[in-house]
Amino acid sequence: MGKNVHFALLYSHIEYCIINLGCAATSVLDPLIKLQMRMLRIMAFSYIKASLMPLLHKSHLLTLNDVFKLQIPLLITQTGNN
């Protein structure tokens, strides 16, 4: 259930504007990264200071930076094919 909530509330917005987010300044990205981390910890019923990487690995989710790194080659491929 938590994974569905993540995709519905956060990931869909991240994926929609990832190109703009990936090129944004750190001051713009920090609140989004913190929101993603907080949301994952809440969904996993984890301690507030728990390490994020085990939670991401266990739930098979990507960080904001990882989503950006994944989407750039896809965008380049789509642009080259059109």
C-alpha positions in Angstrom: 0.0 0.0 0.0 2.8 2.4 0.9 4.4 2.1 -2.6 1.0 3.0 -4.2 0.7 6.1 -2.1 4.3 7.1 -3.0 3.6 6.8 -6.7 0.2 8.6 -6.5 1.3 11.5 -4.3 4.9 12.1 -5.0 6.5 10.1 -7.8 3.9 11.1 -10.5 4.8 14.8 -9.8 8.5 14.1 -9.8 8.4 12.2 -13.1 6.2 14.9 -14.7 8.7 17.7 -14.3 12.0 15.8 -13.7 13.9 17.5 -16.5 13.3 20.9 -14.8 13.9 19.5 -11.4 17.1 17.9 -12.4 18.5 21.2 -13.6 17.3 23.2 -10.6 19.4 24.7 -7.9 20.1 22.8 -4.8 18.1 25.2 -2.7 15.0 24.3 -4.8 15.6 20.6 -4.6 16.4 20.3 -0.9 12.7 20.6 0.2 11.6 18.0 -2.3 14.3 15.6 -1.3 13.5 16.1 2.4 9.8 15.5 1.6 10.6 12.3 -0.3 12.7 11.0 2.6 10.1 11.9 5.2 7.3 10.3 3.2 9.3 7.1 2.8 10.1 6.9 6.5 6.4 7.5 7.4 5.3 4.8 5.0 7.8 2.3 6.4 6.9 3.2 10.0 10.6 3.8 10.4 12.5 5.9 12.9 12.7 9.6 11.8 16.5 9.4 11.7 16.7 6.0 10.0 19.0 5.6 7.0 17.2 6.1 3.7 19.1 3.7 1.5 17.9 0.5 3.1 14.3 1.8 2.9 14.7 2.7 -0.8 16.2 -0.7 -1.6 13.6 -2.6 0.4 10.7 -0.7 -1.3 12.4 -0.7 -4.8 12.1 3.1 -5.1 14.5 5.7 -6.5 15.7 8.9 -5.1 15.0 12.2 -7.0 18.6 12.2 -8.4 18.3 8.6 -9.5 15.0 9.3 -11.3 16.7 12.2 -13.1 19.6 10.0 -14.2 17.2 7.4 -15.5 15.0 9.8 -17.4 17.8 11.7 -19.2 18.8 8.8 -21.5 15.1 8.1 -22.2 14.5 11.7 -23.2 17.6 11.7 -25.5 16.4 8.4 -27.1 12.9 9.7 -27.6 14.2 13.0 -29.1 16.6 11.2 -31.4 13.8 8.9 -32.7 11.4 11.8 -33.5 
